[in-house]
Amino acid sequence: MKKMINSKTFLAIIPARGGSKRLPRKNVLDLCGKPLIAWSIEAGLNSKYVDKVVVTSDDDEILNISKKFGAETIKRPDELASDTATTFDTIKHTIDNLEKYDYIVLLQPTSPLRNENHIDEAIELLEQRNADAVIGVCEMDHSPLWSNTLPQGGNMNSFLKDEILNKRSQDLDKYYRLNGAIYICKTEKILEEKSFFLKDNIFAYVMDRKCSIDIDEEIDFKIAEFMIQG
């Protein structure tokens, strides 16, 4: 029996396309003994608050693996499996094909080190803040204040602002980035605004960089293996 927060229900959606250009078939690749997607399925199932975990995919192998690891599945139509289909399109298709839940929890399968504790803490933050949405972030590896665009030819005149030139990195403000691991939003709000990024009443759930690894390329996969084994 799942715990409830103010009698609210939570649906975890894991979107997983079969195609992947940079790391082919990444969602079903073996990561330390189980397919990559299984890490997110188990995190959702082990959450104290998530009522259902559903995987939406266009790929039969992904759907079969997901069922094996305990998730419910929805076969995604071809038009939602293209490069032009948006995450919102996929979320709405899933919502339309299931019973109503108060909140949607989006778990990207490319974040295997995000676990049930992170999900539960993010949901508890949602409750504490009386928020409509909570999104996972982590501190940036390097300050964006040390970066800029480069013109043709690589001229670095005015590359850094004068007030940044003589500052140590530890003296600069901390910057955070989306880590792609957790997105939570009130169902009616995401349908209304067509995004997890609401105009207001939205808060950050801060995760450490280790648990924020997002698998996009083979090097990311190897780092995740090292982290899990280490």
HELIX and SHEET records of a PDB file:
HELIX    1   1 LYS A   26  VAL A   28  5                                   3    
HELIX    2   2 LEU A   36  ASN A   46  1                                  11    
HELIX    3   3 ASP A   60  LYS A   68  1                                   9    
HELIX    4   4 ASP A   78  LEU A   80  5                                   3    
HELIX    5   5 THR A   87  ASP A   96  1                                  10    
HELIX    6   6 GLU A  116  GLN A  128  1                                  13    
HELIX    7   7 PRO A  144  TRP A  146  5                                   3    
HELIX    8   8 ASP A  162  LEU A  165  1                                   4    
HELIX    9   9 SER A  169  ASP A  171  5                                   3    
HELIX   10  10 THR A  187  GLU A  193  1                                   7    
HELIX   11  11 LYS A  210  SER A  212  5                                   3    
HELIX   12  12 GLU A  218  GLN A  229  1                                  12    
SHEET    1   A 7 GLU A  72  LYS A  75  0                                        
SHEET    2   A 7 LYS A  52  SER A  57  1                                        
SHEET    3   A 7 PHE A  10  PRO A  15  1                                        
SHEET    4   A 7 TYR A 103  LEU A 106  1                                        
SHEET    5   A 7 TYR A 176  LYS A 186 -1                                        
SHEET    6   A 7 ALA A 133  GLU A 139 -1                                        
SHEET    7   A 7 ILE A 202  MET A 207  1                                        
SHEET    1   B 2 ASP A  30  LEU A  31  0                                        
SHEET    2   B 2 LYS A  34  PRO A  35 -1                                        
END                                                                             
